[in-house]
Amino acid sequence: MKRLLIVDDEQIVREGLQAIVSKNFPEIQIEDARNGKIALEKAITFQPELVLMDIKMPGMNGLETIQKMMEIDPHIKFIMITAYAEFDYAKSAMKLGVKDYLLKPSKASEVVKAVSRVMSKIKEEKKSKEKSLQQQTVLQKALTIVETDVVTQLLFDHVHEVHLEELVELLDTPMTSEKFVMSILLPHDSKSLYAEIKQRVRKIGSAWVGTLYGRQIPIIVFRKPDESFRSQAITLAREVLSVANTTDKEGWFIGIGNVCHSLDTIRQSYQESLIATKDSSLPVKYRFYSDIPVADTINKGYHSKKHESQLFDQIRNGQWQDISEEIIGIIEFHEKNGVHLLEAQQRVLEILWVASRVLNEIGVELDSPLYFVQINDFKQLRTESLHLLNQMKQSFIKYQNQVEDDTIKQVRQYIVENSHKQISLDGIAQKFKLSPIYISKLFKEQLGVNYITFLTECRLEHARKLMLDPEKSLKEVTFEIGYQDPNYFSKVFRKVYGVSPTEYRKSLLVAKTERT
């Protein structure tokens, strides 16, 4: 119900106005005040949407009362009803945003017309506010989708330069020149914790949270200039670990990669963060890549960290022959350098563990690699290691065979038909029961473009068709193609086509005129 307050020091005027409003607007709730002081109290208790205000009143005049009421609620609308027709009063009233100015004695029809006009304005503003809130809700949901997709594309693929700058701007995250990645390992069956972890990360600082795949969540963190790297990372790690709500952190672990200086090199920090999670049995449930013991690095030609990083792309690309040669090379290197068999066995197991983690991110579910027989010499170590690797290879091939040849065509068609909706890699992955990273990989291999590029092409092509209708505003076009920010749409459109949507539409109209 609408609320209206009548403020006038003359009772007969208040009663007359109330009678007019009640008769013509029975749905409006009405109260009155005989002076400015009472009107201010009513502004708090009654919370009127519209006030009929006299100017000349004892004590606080109408203009002063309006100023103070607007401090309480700037959305209140005012109609002045006064016997004073001086220009200065009217000018002051209009400066305060008064919607109408009526002279006493006012005709009933004038009062009804003024109230009706302002109430219509209030109704329009409420509708606009509700629509804006709905759009904000949709935008926040869209930004969450954008955030997880950008993280996926940055860590497992390359976001095309046409989109990265705009996507980063759209996310509106305070970025710094330095950033690093944290990889969170969760206990099994802990998907319900994802939303709370995301909330905790946002509470602490500037970061993008990736999607949950398997047990892993990658986070791109932006360095805070007023805090050390280690301090920031430890604070965030402890905040995430507090989600467990128990002293027993079994299954939890966080790996922290080194700082890098551009998004182009962020994949290196991600790989480092994943390698740092190798030994999740440590009492402290987080580990910096830089803290991995130097003993893990053997001189004279072999650098373990460097070789581990190279394995990531080989495993994702299914280069099993190269991986086999790498593992054989590692075993031979350790044997030639007189390394103890047990230490060499542990070293190879760590490499195989990295392989299992990378396969897990693709969507291939594997148990941690373990030798099921006692290793007695380097020859047996080589045989058993290749056997474990072959098991991984077969799991990878089996996973690929489960994906029918036309799956990518189905995914492609799904995106074409639903590009105007808030779809994401994660959502598509759930629909087709695939890993989002694997879908991204398929796109790049079979279509030659990444997911974000293809989705953008679909949306912009749809936009070009909609712009042929001169009755559609560019804002309407923006929402209809699946974007929630007209400025973002305009920037992406200009990047792709070299002109703004407005300029493009003008060229269409000119071409149409010339044809006719």
C-alpha positions as CSV (number, residue, x, y, z in Angstrom):
1,M,0.0,0.0,0.0
2,K,1.3,3.5,-0.9
3,R,1.9,5.9,2.0
4,L,1.2,9.7,1.8
5,L,1.8,12.3,4.4
6,I,0.0,15.7,4.6
7,V,2.0,18.5,6.3
8,D,0.1,21.8,7.0
9,D,-0.4,23.9,10.1
10,E,-4.1,24.4,9.3
11,Q,-6.3,21.5,10.3
12,I,-9.0,22.4,7.8
13,V,-6.5,22.2,5.0
14,R,-5.2,18.8,6.2
15,E,-8.7,17.5,6.4
16,G,-9.7,18.8,3.0
17,L,-6.7,17.3,1.3
18,Q,-7.2,14.0,3.1
19,A,-10.8,13.9,1.9
20,I,-9.8,14.5,-1.7
21,V,-7.0,11.9,-1.7
22,S,-9.1,9.3,0.1
23,K,-11.9,9.6,-2.3
24,N,-9.8,9.3,-5.4
25,F,-7.1,7.0,-4.2
26,P,-8.6,4.6,-1.7
27,E,-5.5,2.3,-1.9
28,I,-3.3,5.1,-0.4
29,Q,-2.6,5.1,3.4
30,I,-2.7,8.7,4.7
31,E,-1.3,10.4,7.8
32,D,-0.9,14.1,8.6
33,A,1.4,16.4,10.6
34,R,0.7,20.0,11.8
35,N,4.4,21.1,11.7
36,G,7.9,20.2,10.5
37,K,9.0,18.6,13.7
38,I,6.2,16.1,13.7
39,A,6.7,15.5,9.9
40,L,10.3,14.5,10.6
41,E,9.1,12.0,13.2
42,K,6.6,10.6,10.7
43,A,9.4,10.3,8.1
44,I,10.9,7.7,10.4
45,T,7.9,5.9,11.8
46,F,5.4,6.2,8.9
47,Q,8.0,6.2,6.0
48,P,5.9,8.1,3.5
49,E,6.5,7.8,-0.3
50,L,4.8,11.1,-1.1
51,V,4.4,14.3,1.0
52,L,2.0,17.2,0.4
53,M,4.0,20.0,2.1
54,D,3.0,23.6,3.1
55,I,5.7,26.2,3.0
56,K,4.8,28.7,5.7
57,M,4.5,26.9,9.1
58,P,5.5,28.0,12.6
59,G,8.9,26.9,13.7
60,M,10.5,24.9,10.8
61,N,9.2,26.0,7.4
62,G,8.4,23.6,4.6
63,L,11.6,24.0,2.6
64,E,13.7,23.3,5.7
65,T,11.5,20.3,6.5
66,I,12.0,18.9,3.0
67,Q,15.8,19.2,3.4
68,K,15.8,17.3,6.7
69,M,13.3,14.7,5.5
70,M,15.5,14.0,2.4
71,E,18.4,13.3,4.7
72,I,16.3,10.6,6.3
73,D,15.0,9.2,3.0
74,P,16.3,10.7,-0.3
75,H,13.6,8.8,-2.2
76,I,10.6,10.7,-0.8
77,K,8.7,12.7,-3.3
78,F,7.2,16.1,-2.5
79,I,4.3,18.3,-3.8
80,M,4.2,21.8,-2.4
81,I,0.8,23.3,-1.6
82,T,1.0,26.9,-0.5
83,A,-0.6,30.3,-0.7
84,Y,2.7,31.9,-1.7
85,A,3.3,32.3,-5.4
86,E,6.6,34.1,-5.1
87,F,9.2,32.9,-7.7
88,D,11.9,32.5,-5.1
89,Y,9.9,29.9,-3.2
90,A,9.1,27.9,-6.3
91,K,12.8,28.1,-7.4
92,S,14.0,26.8,-4.0
93,A,11.4,24.1,-4.1
94,M,12.4,22.9,-7.5
95,K,16.1,22.8,-6.5
96,L,15.1,20.4,-3.7
97,G,13.5,18.1,-6.3
98,V,9.9,19.0,-5.5
99,K,7.7,17.3,-8.2
100,D,4.9,19.8,-8.3
101,Y,3.9,23.2,-6.9
102,L,0.2,24.0,-6.3
103,L,-1.3,27.2,-5.1
104,K,-4.0,27.5,-2.4
105,P,-6.8,27.2,-2.7
106,S,-6.2,24.2,-5.0
107,K,-9.0,22.7,-7.0
108,A,-9.7,19.0,-6.2
109,S,-8.9,18.1,-9.8
110,E,-5.5,19.8,-9.6
111,V,-4.6,17.8,-6.4
112,V,-5.8,14.6,-8.0
113,K,-3.9,15.2,-11.1
114,A,-0.7,16.1,-9.3
115,V,-0.9,13.1,-6.9
116,S,-1.7,10.7,-9.7
117,R,1.3,11.9,-11.7
118,V,3.7,11.6,-8.8
119,M,2.3,8.2,-7.8
120,S,2.8,7.0,-11.4
121,K,6.4,8.2,-11.2
122,I,6.9,6.3,-7.9
123,K,5.5,3.2,-9.5
124,E,7.8,3.5,-12.5
125,E,10.8,4.0,-10.3
126,K,9.9,0.9,-8.2
127,K,9.6,-1.2,-11.4
128,S,12.9,0.1,-12.7
129,K,14.5,-0.6,-9.3
130,E,13.2,-4.2,-9.2
131,K,14.3,-4.7,-12.8
132,S,17.7,-3.3,-11.9
133,L,18.0,-5.6,-8.9
134,Q,17.0,-8.6,-11.0
135,Q,19.6,-7.6,-13.6
136,Q,22.2,-7.3,-10.8
137,T,21.3,-10.8,-9.6
138,V,21.7,-12.2,-13.1
139,L,24.9,-10.2,-13.6
140,Q,26.4,-11.6,-10.4
141,K,25.5,-15.1,-11.5
142,A,27.0,-14.4,-14.9
143,L,30.2,-13.1,-13.3
144,T,30.6,-16.2,-11.3
145,I,30.4,-18.2,-14.5
146,V,32.8,-15.9,-16.2
147,E,35.2,-16.2,-13.3
148,T,35.4,-20.0,-13.3
149,D,35.6,-20.1,-17.1
150,V,38.5,-17.5,-17.2
151,V,40.4,-19.5,-14.6
152,T,39.9,-22.7,-16.6
153,Q,41.0,-21.1,-19.9
154,L,44.0,-19.4,-18.3
155,L,45.3,-22.5,-16.6
156,F,44.5,-25.1,-19.2
157,D,44.3,-23.2,-22.4
158,H,44.9,-19.7,-23.8
159,V,42.2,-17.0,-23.7
160,H,42.3,-15.1,-27.0
161,E,43.5,-11.5,-26.6
162,V,40.1,-10.3,-28.0
163,H,38.5,-11.4,-24.8
164,L,40.9,-11.5,-21.9
165,E,41.2,-7.8,-21.3
166,E,37.4,-7.4,-21.4
167,L,36.8,-10.4,-19.2
168,V,39.2,-9.1,-16.6
169,E,37.6,-5.7,-16.6
170,L,34.1,-7.3,-16.3
171,L,35.2,-9.2,-13.2
172,D,36.3,-5.9,-11.7
173,T,38.9,-7.6,-9.5
174,P,41.6,-5.3,-8.1
175,M,44.6,-6.7,-10.0
176,T,48.3,-6.3,-9.3
177,S,51.3,-7.0,-11.4
178,E,52.2,-10.1,-9.4
179,K,49.9,-13.2,-9.0
180,F,50.2,-16.8,-8.0
181,V,48.1,-20.0,-7.9
182,M,47.0,-22.1,-5.0
183,S,45.6,-25.6,-5.6
184,I,43.2,-26.9,-3.0
185,L,42.8,-30.7,-2.5
186,L,39.6,-31.7,-0.7
187,P,38.5,-34.9,0.9
188,H,36.4,-37.2,-1.2
189,D,32.7,-36.4,-1.5
190,S,33.2,-32.8,-0.4
191,K,31.5,-30.9,-3.3
192,S,29.2,-29.3,-0.8
193,L,32.1,-27.3,0.6
194,Y,32.8,-25.5,-2.7
195,A,30.4,-22.6,-2.2
196,E,31.8,-21.9,1.3
197,I,35.4,-22.1,0.2
198,K,34.6,-19.6,-2.6
199,Q,33.0,-17.3,0.0
200,R,36.0,-17.5,2.3
201,V,38.4,-16.7,-0.5
202,R,36.4,-13.6,-1.6
203,K,36.3,-12.5,2.1
204,I,40.1,-12.5,2.4
205,G,41.2,-10.8,-0.8
206,S,41.6,-10.4,-4.6
207,A,41.4,-13.8,-6.2
208,W,39.6,-15.8,-8.9
209,V,38.2,-19.2,-7.9
210,G,38.2,-21.9,-10.6
211,T,35.7,-24.7,-10.9
212,L,35.8,-27.9,-8.8
213,Y,36.9,-30.9,-10.7
214,G,37.5,-34.2,-8.9
215,R,39.0,-33.1,-5.5
216,Q,40.8,-30.0,-6.8
217,I,40.0,-26.3,-6.9
218,P,42.5,-23.9,-8.5
219,I,42.7,-20.3,-7.3
220,I,44.5,-17.4,-9.0
221,V,45.5,-15.0,-6.3
222,F,46.6,-11.4,-6.9
223,R,49.4,-10.1,-4.7
224,K,48.6,-7.4,-2.1
225,P,51.2,-4.7,-2.3
226,D,51.1,-4.1,1.5
227,E,51.7,-7.7,2.5
228,S,54.4,-10.3,1.8
229,F,53.7,-13.1,-0.6
230,R,54.1,-15.8,2.1
231,S,52.0,-14.0,4.7
232,Q,49.1,-13.4,2.2
233,A,49.2,-17.1,1.0
234,I,49.3,-18.5,4.5
235,T,46.4,-16.3,5.7
236,L,44.3,-17.4,2.7
237,A,45.3,-21.1,3.2
238,R,44.3,-21.0,6.8
239,E,41.0,-19.4,6.0
240,V,40.3,-22.1,3.4
241,L,41.3,-24.9,5.8
242,S,39.0,-23.4,8.5
243,V,36.1,-24.6,6.4
244,A,36.8,-28.1,7.6
245,N,35.4,-27.1,11.0
246,T,37.5,-29.8,12.7
247,T,41.1,-30.3,13.9
248,D,41.2,-33.4,11.7
249,K,42.2,-32.1,8.2
250,E,42.5,-35.6,6.6
251,G,42.2,-35.3,2.9
252,W,42.8,-31.5,2.9
253,F,46.0,-30.0,1.4
254,I,46.9,-26.7,-0.3
255,G,49.8,-26.3,-2.7
256,I,51.1,-22.8,-3.4
257,G,53.0,-21.9,-6.6
258,N,55.6,-19.2,-7.1
259,V,54.7,-15.6,-7.9
260,C,54.6,-14.8,-11.6
261,H,54.3,-11.4,-13.3
262,S,51.7,-11.9,-16.1
263,L,48.6,-13.9,-16.8
264,D,50.5,-15.4,-19.8
265,T,52.8,-17.3,-17.4
266,I,50.2,-18.2,-14.8
267,R,50.1,-21.8,-15.9
268,Q,53.6,-22.3,-14.6
269,S,52.5,-21.2,-11.1
270,Y,49.5,-23.6,-11.3
271,Q,51.8,-26.5,-12.2
272,E,54.1,-25.6,-9.3
273,S,51.1,-25.4,-6.9
274,L,50.0,-28.9,-8.0
275,I,53.5,-30.3,-7.6
276,A,53.5,-28.8,-4.1
277,T,50.6,-31.0,-3.1
278,K,52.6,-34.2,-3.7
279,D,53.0,-35.1,0.0
280,S,49.6,-34.4,1.6
281,S,50.7,-36.3,4.8
282,L,52.6,-33.3,6.2
283,P,51.3,-32.0,9.6
284,V,50.9,-28.5,8.2
285,K,48.3,-28.8,5.4
286,Y,49.8,-26.3,3.0
287,R,53.2,-26.2,1.2
288,F,55.0,-23.7,-1.0
289,Y,56.6,-25.0,-4.1
290,S,59.7,-23.1,-3.2
291,D,59.9,-25.1,0.0
292,I,60.3,-28.5,-1.7
293,P,63.7,-29.6,-0.5
294,V,66.7,-28.9,-2.6
295,A,67.7,-32.5,-2.2
296,D,65.0,-33.3,-4.7
297,T,67.2,-31.6,-7.3
298,I,70.2,-33.7,-8.5
299,N,72.9,-31.9,-10.4
300,K,74.9,-33.3,-13.3
301,G,72.2,-33.1,-15.9
302,Y,68.9,-33.7,-14.2
303,H,66.6,-31.1,-12.7
304,S,63.5,-32.7,-11.2
305,K,61.3,-29.6,-11.0
306,K,61.9,-28.6,-14.5
307,H,61.1,-32.1,-15.8
308,E,57.9,-32.3,-13.7
309,S,56.6,-29.1,-15.4
310,Q,57.3,-30.5,-18.9
311,L,55.3,-33.6,-18.0
312,F,52.0,-31.6,-17.6
313,D,51.5,-30.9,-21.3
314,Q,52.8,-34.3,-22.4
315,I,50.2,-36.1,-20.2
316,R,47.3,-33.8,-21.2
317,N,48.2,-34.4,-24.9
318,G,48.5,-38.2,-24.5
319,Q,52.2,-38.3,-25.5
320,W,52.7,-41.7,-23.8
321,Q,55.8,-42.6,-25.7
322,D,57.5,-39.4,-24.6
323,I,56.4,-40.0,-21.0
324,S,57.8,-43.6,-21.0
325,E,61.1,-42.4,-22.3
326,E,61.1,-39.7,-19.6
327,I,60.6,-42.2,-16.8
328,I,63.2,-44.6,-18.2
329,G,65.6,-41.7,-18.4
330,I,65.0,-40.8,-14.8
331,I,65.6,-44.4,-13.6
332,E,68.8,-44.7,-15.7
333,F,70.0,-41.3,-14.4
334,H,69.5,-42.4,-10.8
335,E,71.2,-45.8,-11.4
336,K,74.2,-44.2,-13.1
337,N,74.7,-41.7,-10.3
338,G,74.7,-44.3,-7.6
339,V,71.4,-43.2,-6.0
340,H,69.9,-45.6,-3.6
341,L,67.2,-47.8,-5.1
342,L,64.6,-46.8,-2.5
343,E,65.3,-43.1,-3.2
344,A,65.0,-43.7,-7.0
345,Q,61.7,-45.6,-6.4
346,Q,60.3,-42.7,-4.4
347,R,61.4,-40.2,-7.1
348,V,59.6,-42.2,-9.9
349,L,56.5,-42.6,-7.7
350,E,56.4,-38.8,-7.4
351,I,56.5,-38.3,-11.1
352,L,53.7,-40.9,-11.6
353,W,51.7,-39.1,-8.9
354,V,52.0,-35.9,-10.9
355,A,50.7,-37.8,-13.9
356,S,47.7,-39.1,-12.0
357,R,46.8,-35.6,-10.8
358,V,46.9,-34.2,-14.3
359,L,44.7,-37.1,-15.6
360,N,42.3,-36.4,-12.7
361,E,41.9,-32.8,-13.8
362,I,41.0,-34.0,-17.3
363,G,38.4,-36.3,-15.8
364,V,40.1,-39.6,-15.6
365,E,39.5,-41.0,-12.1
366,L,42.6,-42.8,-10.8
367,D,43.9,-44.1,-7.5
368,S,47.3,-42.9,-6.3
369,P,50.0,-45.0,-8.1
370,L,51.6,-47.6,-5.8
371,Y,53.9,-50.5,-6.4
372,F,52.2,-53.8,-5.4
373,V,55.4,-55.8,-5.2
374,Q,58.7,-55.2,-3.5
375,I,61.3,-53.6,-5.8
376,N,64.6,-55.4,-5.6
377,D,66.6,-53.8,-8.4
378,F,66.6,-51.0,-11.0
379,K,65.5,-53.5,-13.7
380,Q,62.4,-54.4,-11.7
381,L,61.8,-50.7,-11.0
382,R,61.8,-50.0,-14.7
383,T,59.3,-52.8,-15.4
384,E,56.9,-52.0,-12.6
385,S,57.0,-48.3,-13.3
386,L,56.1,-48.8,-17.0
387,H,53.4,-51.1,-15.9
388,L,51.8,-48.4,-13.7
389,L,52.2,-45.9,-16.6
390,N,50.5,-48.3,-19.0
391,Q,47.6,-48.6,-16.6
392,M,47.3,-44.8,-16.7
393,K,47.5,-44.9,-20.5
394,Q,44.7,-47.5,-20.7
395,S,42.5,-45.4,-18.4
396,F,43.1,-42.4,-20.5
397,I,42.3,-44.3,-23.7
398,K,39.2,-45.8,-22.1
399,Y,38.0,-42.3,-21.1
400,Q,38.6,-41.0,-24.6
401,N,36.7,-43.9,-26.2
402,Q,33.7,-43.1,-24.0
403,V,33.5,-39.8,-25.7
404,E,31.7,-40.5,-29.0
405,D,33.2,-39.0,-32.2
406,D,30.2,-36.7,-32.5
407,T,30.3,-35.5,-28.9
408,I,32.1,-32.3,-29.8
409,K,29.5,-31.7,-32.5
410,Q,26.8,-32.1,-29.9
411,V,28.5,-29.7,-27.6
412,R,29.0,-27.3,-30.4
413,Q,25.3,-27.4,-31.4
414,Y,24.3,-27.0,-27.7
415,I,26.3,-23.8,-27.5
416,V,24.9,-22.5,-30.8
417,E,21.3,-23.1,-29.5
418,N,21.9,-21.8,-26.0
419,S,24.5,-19.1,-26.4
420,H,22.0,-16.5,-25.3
421,K,21.7,-18.2,-21.9
422,Q,24.2,-18.1,-19.0
423,I,26.0,-21.3,-20.0
424,S,29.5,-22.2,-18.8
425,L,32.2,-24.8,-19.3
426,D,31.2,-26.3,-16.0
427,G,27.5,-26.5,-16.9
428,I,28.3,-28.0,-20.3
429,A,30.6,-30.5,-18.7
430,Q,27.9,-31.7,-16.3
431,K,25.4,-32.0,-19.1
432,F,27.7,-34.1,-21.2
433,K,29.4,-35.9,-18.3
434,L,32.8,-34.7,-19.2
435,S,35.6,-32.7,-17.6
436,P,35.4,-28.9,-18.4
437,I,39.1,-29.1,-19.1
438,Y,38.7,-32.0,-21.5
439,I,35.9,-30.1,-23.3
440,S,38.3,-27.1,-23.7
441,K,40.9,-29.4,-25.0
442,L,38.5,-31.0,-27.5
443,F,37.5,-27.6,-28.7
444,K,41.0,-26.5,-29.4
445,E,42.0,-29.7,-31.1
446,Q,38.9,-30.3,-33.3
447,L,37.6,-26.8,-33.9
448,G,40.8,-24.7,-33.7
449,V,39.3,-22.2,-31.3
450,N,38.8,-22.2,-27.5
451,Y,35.4,-22.3,-25.8
452,I,35.2,-18.6,-25.0
453,T,36.0,-17.6,-28.5
454,F,33.4,-19.8,-30.0
455,L,30.7,-18.7,-27.5
456,T,31.5,-15.1,-28.3
457,E,31.3,-15.7,-32.0
458,C,27.8,-17.3,-31.5
459,R,26.6,-14.4,-29.4
460,L,27.9,-11.7,-31.7
461,E,26.4,-13.3,-34.8
462,H,23.1,-13.4,-33.0
463,A,23.5,-9.7,-32.1
464,R,24.1,-8.8,-35.8
465,K,20.8,-10.4,-36.7
466,L,18.9,-8.6,-33.9
467,M,20.4,-5.3,-34.9
468,L,18.5,-5.5,-38.2
469,D,15.4,-4.6,-36.2
470,P,15.5,-0.8,-35.7
471,E,12.9,-1.1,-32.9
472,K,15.3,-3.0,-30.7
473,S,17.6,-0.9,-28.5
474,L,21.2,-2.0,-28.1
475,K,20.5,-2.6,-24.4
476,E,17.8,-5.1,-25.4
477,V,20.2,-6.7,-27.8
478,T,22.8,-7.1,-25.1
479,F,20.5,-8.9,-22.8
480,E,18.9,-11.1,-25.5
481,I,22.3,-12.5,-26.6
482,G,23.3,-13.5,-23.1
483,Y,25.4,-10.5,-21.9
484,Q,24.5,-8.4,-18.9
485,D,26.7,-5.4,-19.4
486,P,26.1,-3.2,-22.5
487,N,29.6,-1.7,-22.1
488,Y,31.2,-5.1,-22.2
489,F,29.2,-6.1,-25.2
490,S,30.2,-2.9,-27.0
491,K,33.9,-3.5,-26.3
492,V,33.9,-7.1,-27.5
493,F,31.9,-6.1,-30.6
494,R,34.4,-3.4,-31.4
495,K,37.4,-5.7,-30.9
496,V,35.9,-8.3,-33.2
497,Y,34.4,-6.2,-36.0
498,G,36.5,-3.0,-35.7
499,V,33.4,-0.7,-35.1
500,S,31.0,-0.1,-32.2
501,P,27.5,-1.7,-32.3
502,T,26.1,1.8,-32.9
503,E,28.3,2.4,-35.9
504,Y,27.6,-1.0,-37.3
505,R,23.8,-0.5,-37.0
506,K,24.1,2.8,-38.8
507,S,26.0,1.1,-41.7
508,L,23.2,-1.4,-41.9
509,L,20.6,1.3,-42.2
510,V,22.6,3.1,-44.8
511,A,23.0,-0.1,-46.8
512,K,19.3,-0.8,-46.5
513,T,18.4,2.8,-47.7
514,E,20.7,2.5,-50.7
515,R,19.1,-0.8,-51.7
516,T,15.7,0.7,-51.7
